[in-house]
Amino acid sequence: MLAEADLDELLNEALLLTTELSTNAVEHARTELDVEVSADAAGLTVTVSDFASGPVDELTVGVRNASTEINEVAERGRGLLLVDHFASRWGTTYLPSGKGVWFRLDRRSPGGHSGDGRTAAAGDPDGTAATTAPSAGAMSSLMQTLPDPYAEDPLPDFATNLLTRVAEMIGAAGGVVRLDRGDGQGTQVLARYGRQPRPGHDLLQVPLAVHRPYAGELELDAAPTAYARPLAVLTAERLSLHLENDRLRRADVRRQAWLTFLAEASELLAQSLDVELTMALVPQLVVPRLGQWCAVHTTDEWGRLRLAAATHADEAMLPQLHATLRESGPDSIQARLREASRNGTQTPLGAPMEGFAVPLIARGQRLGTLAVGRHQRHRHDPDEIAVLEDVARRAALAIENARIHAERRRIAQALQQSLLPPVLPVVDGIGFAAQYVPTGGDADVGGDFYDVVPLPDGRWLVVIGDVSGKGVQAAAVTGLVRDVIRVLAGDGKPLPELLPRLNETLVERGAGRYCTLALAVVAPSEDDRLDVELHLAGHDRPLLLRSGGGPASFVGSGGTALGLLDKISSPPSEITLGPGDCLVFYTDGVTERRRGRELFGIGRLRDAATPLAGYPADVVAARLRATAINFSVEEPRDDIAILVLRNDAAG
């Protein structure tokens, strides 16, 4: 790929990073993996995806390293650090079938840098984050600890200058300003002058008047004389004003970072309508940004907790985390989680996995708990606790929405199945086969249906139809059409009488919806042939395949769709099927299958069906379905229904 795109300059980095990601997939997932490579004139994108099976809580991301220096990182955790160092941009994707990591290498400009630096979002391999919603990978930067926005802060220089001036004024041999910002780093030296003040000497110590979480002091190696202490106090007060400004600025930046985090986390969670995926995303958002570990538990109908997803900043600690979360007893984490879920309040968690749990509550319903471990070096501050509670509220709402969507899909699938025959009849000398593909990514019921109905005189009625629209109303009309056909056919009504009666019913009770139908009465004859009387009511013409070979042909005469006009026209067509011949009925979901702006069309359908002459009905239906589906990588926009009638006589 690199050679064809004239990108040989990227070969070493591409091989290195692809090897690292493939190794991670083999080591952690232990499944088959896909390596997808795409190259263009500007650079190369590689995606390595695995297909890890089992519970979602076993799907983990590689080791995260606190240090960015390669020589300070454990060898086992260098993979993603190498990716972050060499790639122009990179990110992760999470799917119900597994997870993937991708990276982008851009062609270097004449100055030796990549074409666009690292300005694109971490979850945007194509650089389209400005126009599309963020993917799971787009949160990579937010999931890591943000860099210090005051790395180049002039405050240390100001404090050193102030300390030097006061020390020279009072003749101090040395001095130091110590500050603890309450960020888990402990007390740090902000400024130093002269020699280090030593215990036992005359020391002048003045606390800094700053608000929590800041705390500090000014210490001078000088005797607290009558003029030395007032000068030291005055210096401390001036320095405290600057430190207080520093605290307020940092708090403002931190607050803005939390707001950005919450906004993007909300958008990411809102996009997922898969329950398992949503619960897997929550710990990835929290760790290590808000804690060392995170676990999501859900409650069943009996109130029992079930571990749905968990992750730890140190991958080696995952087995211990899972074992601790499963322990039972009055003082166990399980007991504390049950208390948090039952009371609906924040509950602290004791050793060894210190942290706290917040309930997951959506629309007044308790869904489970979100447990978070403390940071490695400090406890959660009030702002972080407020953010975690907000994350829990948003996560609970996302989980509940995903559950509602899943339940809607189950109801739609059950309703759809009720509109289709559970099995097609087995008839000596006649073969029936059908394939049905519902609309992809849609929880609504489609209007396509098919049926095979026995007639009182030993003949068979083959029906395939398409009701306009989707949803419950379309399903109701579909059920109405199917039931009316079965009742009228069971009463022995001929098709010229059945169709007008059905049209009258739709005009009166169809709620403005119409229906296209293809109906065929099949009657065996004495010479192993099948006589077919075909009526089309606005439906696409079926394909006729002759067992002797030759191109497939469309048969039948067009008619009027049902439910639009008071009177309809549906001229009959007589067709004779010899042994091995078959008729292929289909809905417009086949011919209108899209690949961009291109349609599958009747020409491709005819070409795909011609080589299938002589094959059994189930083979013909299955291969036509596969051909239509494989025409495009997109999910079907309309239902696909295929019904095959074949003369199975030995002939």
C-alpha positions, 0 to 999 in steps of 0.5 A: 500500500505504501509503495503504491501511494508513494509513501515509502518514507513512512515504512519504518513507522508504519511497520513499528506501530502496526506491530505494536497494535497487533501485539496488543490485540494478540496479548489482550484479546487472544482472538482473530484480528483485522488489520485495515490499511488505507492510503492516500496522497497525504498519508496512511491510516491503519486500524487494528481490531479484535473480536474479544468474546465474553462479558464486556467487563473483560474488554480492556484497553492497553496499559496507560503510562503516567510518564511520557519519557520512554526510558521511564515506562515499563517495557510492557506499557510502551505500545500506545506511548510509541503510537502517541509519539510517532502517529500524527493522530490516533484513537480507539473505537469500541463496538459490541463485537470488540474494539479497535485502535487506529493511527494516522501517519501523515506525509512529512512536509519539507520541514520534516514535520507531518502535514498537519501536526497533531491538530485533529481529534484523537478519534477522527482518523479522517480529520472530520471531527468538525462536521461529525459527532465524536466517536469513542476515540475522540475522548482519548485526550479527555481520558488522560490527565490534562497537562498543567496549563501553567507549566510556563507560569511566571509565579516561581520567578516572581516568588524568587525575586520577592524572596531575594529582596526581603532576604537581602533587606533583613540580612537573611542567610537563606530562605524558602517558599513552600506551597502545597496546591492540594493536587496530590503532589504534596508540598513543593518548593516554590522559591529558594534563596541562599542556603537551605534554612537549617533546624536549630538556627534562628528561623523566621516562619510566616504562613501564607494567607491562601484559601484551601486547597492551597497551603504554604509558608515563607521561611527565612534563616534570620532572627525575628527582629523588630523589623524583620518579622513585619517585612516578612509578613508584608512579603507573605501577604503580597505573595499570598495575593498572587497565589490566590490569583493563581488558585482562582485562575487554575480553578477557572481553567479546571472548571472549563476542562470539566465542562468540556469533558462533561459535554463531550462525554454526554455526546458520546454516551448519547450516540450509543444505543447498545446497552453493553457498549454504553456500560463499557464506555463509562469506565473508559471515560472515568479512568484515569481522569477521575480515579484509578479504577471504575466499575459499573454494576446493574441491578436485576429485577430482584435488586441483585447487583451484576458487574457489567464493566470495569477497568483499572489504570494498571492493567495488571490490577484488573484480576485483583479488582474483579476478585475484590468486587466479587467478594461477599460479606458485611464489610465487602465492597458488594455490601457497600454497593448494595447500600448505595443502590438501595439508599440512592446516596453516595457511599464511601468504600473502604480498603483495600480498594478505597473510593466511593460509589454513586447510584445510577438513577434515571427517570426515578428508576434505580439502575445500579451503581458507579463505583470509582477508586481514589486517585493514586496520590490524593483524595477526590476534591469537591469539584471531582465528586460533583463531576462524577455525580454528573457523569453517573446521572448522564450514564444512567440516562444513556443506559436507560435510553439504550435499554428502551431502544433494545426493548423497542427493537425486541418488540419490533422483531416480535411483531415483524415475526408475527406478520410472517409465516413461521415456516413455509409449507412442505408440498410434494412436487412444489418447493417454497423458500423465502429470505427476509432482511429487516431494515438495518439500524431501525427499531420500526416494523417494516411493511414487507411480508410474504405468505403461502396459503392453501386453497380449498380445492388443493391449489396454493396461493403465493403472496408477497406484498409491501405496505407503504411506510413503517412502524406500528401503523404500517404493521397494523395495515400489513396484518389487516392485508394478510388476514383479509387475504387468508379469510377470502382465500379460505372461502374460495374467492377467486383472485379477480374477486379477492383483489377488489374486496381487499382494495375496498377494505384498504380504502376504508380502513387503511388510514391512507396507506397503500399496498402493492401485491403479487399473488399467484395461484399454483395448481399442479397438472397431470404432466408434472407441470405447475399452472400459475395464474399471476396477478400484480397489484402495483408490484414489481414483476417476478423473475422466471428461471427456466431449468433448461438455461437461458437468461432470466426474464420478467413476467406478468402485467402491471396493475393498480396498487391497492388502497389508492383508488376505488376501482383497480385493474389487475390483468391476469397472466398465465405461466406454466412451470416445467420441472426445475423452473421457478418464479422469484418474487421480491420487494423493492428493497432488493432493487432499490438497495443503494451503494452511494447514489447507485441502485442495485436495479432490476438488471443486476437482479436478472444477471444474478438470477440467471446462473441459478437456473435449476438450483433448489428454491432455498439456494436461489433465495439465499444467493439472491439475498447475499448478492443484494446485501453484498452490493453495499456496505451500508445497512439496508434502508428498506426491508428485503423480502424474497420468495421463490416458487419452484417446480420440484417434480422429478420430470 
